């Protein structure tokens, strides 16, 4: 390549424009043969690590040399993240992983709790964290819990991979210590009634004991003063996702009562969850500001239940209800109560008349996205 071409292709704006039209492998190959491109594209190459397979030895050898360029790190099965941990005994830690924005550590990641704590603490700009606790009830997770709770920038926290060690005290500690957290998510977790976090007084903690069910209304049933605990709410949490979770409706209501400013609620693929007739009104009393709701693939989500939810949240902007009992009753509830609806996903639902869908389009003028082609 001539010097003139080299000068042109070394202009940052041109390099950036070219990179948008190339795939990752082409960018990597080009960076190997052109020094200017190598310098400018190196941050692009290392920005996101999401291999979806175990890291190989040759990759591990160069990983620690570019850790400072990584912004999104999604570990996969049996990945060893020890090369990314800062070593205080070394004078040169310039290339250590200190600039993460997103970190995903599944249960299969090869890392001990000490290194987990170090990696979280050495990344002060971390905003999105997904992790799983090892299923060892005898372990002390206090250092890890405090590292998460004390993180000043963390906005989204995901508990993943069938956590069985997650205790309600852990969650309460994180929520009490974290002032920046906005989104809380649980995935593939079984919150059964006999699980420590699954029921109001199955644990000594008082985090979930604020929903007054019929069984809890008498003072004889209450091991503590519920009214006192109701004052302890976490106003910063605006998003709660419980996807592929087995739980009772009481857990949903208990969490909602502690998060009164919820705007987003996902119950996708929720199992073992059966709704009483007054569930929707009780949920709306606890979290009246919900604008985004996902109930797709949820058991016991029939037409009347969805319609009741819709009527309880007239400010709804997004409803995702694919593979549920969504039908005419729910559609009419949307038409009558949700004029600001912007997105509706009702794939693989049955029984809707085309005239009803047409009426929805006429009434909900704000509707921008309708996914109903499989109905």
C-alpha positions, 0 to 999 in steps of 0.5 A: 500500500502506497504512502498516500493510501496509508495517510488516507486510511489512517484518518480516524473518521475514515477508519471508523466509517470503514469499520461499520461495514466490516465484520469482526474477522475482517477487522482483525485481519486488517489490523494485523497488516496495517499499523495505523488500523491496528492502533485505531481498531484495537479498542474495537476488537477488545471492546466486547469479549463474548466468545460463547466458548471456553477461552483457548490458551493463545487467547489467554496469553494476550488477554491480560495485555489488553484488559484495559480495553475491555468494556463488556465481558461475558464469560462462558463455560470454564473461563478462567478470569484470573489474568484479568485480576490486578496484582497489587505486588506488581508495579505495572498494572496498566493493562489490567481489566479496570474499565468494565461496563458490563460483567457476566459471570455464570456459575461455570466461570473458573473463579473463586469468591476472592477474585470475584470481589477483586474484579468487581472492586477494580472496575468502578465504572461497572453498571451491569452485573450478572452472577451466580452464587456457588451452591454451597450454603456453608460459604460466607458471601459477605465480602461479595455481597458488600462489594456489590452493595458498595458499588457506586455506579451499578444500575442493573443486577442479575442473579442467574443460573439456578441459584440455590444459595441466594438468601433473602438477607443477601438481597436485603443487604445489597438493596440497603447498601446500594443507592445506584441500583435501578434494575433487579433481575432473577433468572432460572431460580426456584422460589418455592415456598420452602425456599428461604427467599420464597415466603414471608416468614420462612426466613428470619429476614423481614425483607419480603414480609410486607404483603398482607395476605389473608393468612397474615392479617391477624396479629397472631400470625405476624412474628413482627410489626408489619407496619414498621417494615412497610416503611422500608421501601427501596424507591430507586428500583424501577425494573423487576424481571423474574424470568423462568422463575418458580414462585408464588403470587405472594412473592411478587406482591411482597417484592412489589410492595418494597419497590413502589416506583416500579415501571417495568415488570417481567414475569416471562416463563414464570412457573408454579404461579397461580393468580387470585382474582384480586391479584391485579388490583393488589399489585397496582396498589403496591406498584401503581406506575408500571408502564412495561409488562411482560407476561409471555409464556406464563402459566395460568395467564388467561384472558381474564387475568390479562384483562384485569392487569391491563385495567389496573395499569392505564398508563401501560406503554408496552405489553408482551403477552405472547403464548398466553390466553390473550384474547378479546377480553384483554384486547378490549381492555387495552382499547378502553383503558390504555390510550398511550399503548406503544408496543403490543406483542401477542404472538401465538395467541388465538381467538382474536377477530380482525375487526377487534385488531382494527379497532385497536389500531384506530383507538391507540394512536400511539401504537408503534409496534404490533406483533400479532402475525401468528394470531 
